[in-house]
Amino acid sequence: MNPKIFKSIVLRTPVLGQLVSERHRLRSKVASYLARREPLRAGSPEASNSGYCHCCRRETVFVAKGSWLRDQYLCSNCLSIPRQRHMQYVLDTFFKGWEEKNIHESSPSNELIARYCSSYSSSQYLPGVQQGTVCNGVRCENLEALTFEDETFDIFITQDVFEHIFNPELAAREISRVLKPGGAHVFTAPKHKGLGKSYARARMLDGQIEYLKEEAYHGNPVGDGRALVTWDYGDDFEDLMNSWSNSHTTTYIIRDRALGIDGEYLEVFVTRKMADRSVSQQDGLKTKWPEPLPVQAIF
């Protein structure tokens, strides 16, 4: 029998018709629920949504310009991307009054943080320029050998920088050195799912780059616009940071479209310098570690 004729007969039969109508109603509800849970995709009905942006601190519309939300899910006001909004969400939530702190940002690609700070400085790594000097208005610093005095900053920020450093252990140690006791390194870096052990992709030997894996590059706000990926980080990343900096690292993972935070590699890491590094050999006092920050998981 033709399905259309069968359906018309069923709908005229009271009990069967009621069952079919209920089935259609439930199907519609399930489809609506799945649509709300589905990731934003360009061209879909949910390619945009309203919410609050922590970067421009106003109500906005978030727009997905493509399927790679990490770089293509934009705030229509300030054009920030998810990891930048997540970074400032962490600052606003767990570092109240951060705007008045002494903050340094390495290799910034925008002024999303600088605009709110009364005591903000930044630097870039500029090959061929003497470290600690200013060239065309930009201070040159090498994270592996910073020129700042000990205990200078309250907060040190790096966004997607640590995967481009040849010797991240030196950089973590240097950042800890220039932080005040109790200060924090707040940063992002891609942490790869399913990768148990971090590994170097390239290293510097006698001034020459030795490629251990196939060359890979990310964008760079200075130079030729390309930054060589030197490390892939995995499940042991936090342990490595703890060891390198002799501090404690907390990872924040948040997915909340009302805040414009969705996509891949959204972790924000916070490495806290110990408030008191003194250890008494005579009375056996142990080093005091700061209380771990709570891990946030909002989906």
Stockholm file with secondary structure:
# STOCKHOLM 1.0

chainA/1-299         MNPKIFKSIVLRTPVLGQLVSERHRLRSKVASYLARREPLRAGSPEASNSGYCHCCRRETVFVAKGSWLRDQYLCSNCLSIPRQRHMQYVLDTFFKGWEEKNIHESSPSNELIARYCSSYSSSQYLPGVQQGTVCNGVRCENLEALTFEDETFDIFITQDVFEHIFNPELAAREISRVLKPGGAHVFTAPKHKGLGKSYARARMLDGQIEYLKEEAYHGNPVGDGRALVTWDYGDDFEDLMNSWSNSHTTTYIIRDRALGIDGEYLEVFVTRKMADRSVSQQDGLKTKWPEPLPVQAIF
#=GR chainA/1-299 SS CCHHHHHHHHHHSHHHHHHHHHHHHHHHHHHHHHHHHSCCCTTSTTSEEEEEETTTTEEEEEEECSSCHHHHEEETTTCCCHHHHHHHHHHHHHSTTGGGSEEEEESCSSSTTGGGCSEEEEEBCCTTSCTTCEETTEEBCCTTSCCSCTTCEEEEEEESCGGGCSCHHHHHHHHHHHEEEEEEEEEECCBCTTCCSCEESEEEETTEEEESSCCCEEECSSTTSEEECCEEBCTTHHHHHHHHHTSEEEEEEECBGGGTBCSSSCCEEEEECCSBCCCCTTTCCCCBCCCCCCCCEEC
#=GC SS_cons         CCHHHHHHHHHHSHHHHHHHHHHHHHHHHHHHHHHHHSCCCTTSTTSEEEEEETTTTEEEEEEECSSCHHHHEEETTTCCCHHHHHHHHHHHHHSTTGGGSEEEEESCSSSTTGGGCSEEEEEBCCTTSCTTCEETTEEBCCTTSCCSCTTCEEEEEEESCGGGCSCHHHHHHHHHHHEEEEEEEEEECCBCTTCCSCEESEEEETTEEEESSCCCEEECSSTTSEEECCEEBCTTHHHHHHHHHTSEEEEEEECBGGGTBCSSSCCEEEEECCSBCCCCTTTCCCCBCCCCCCCCEEC
//
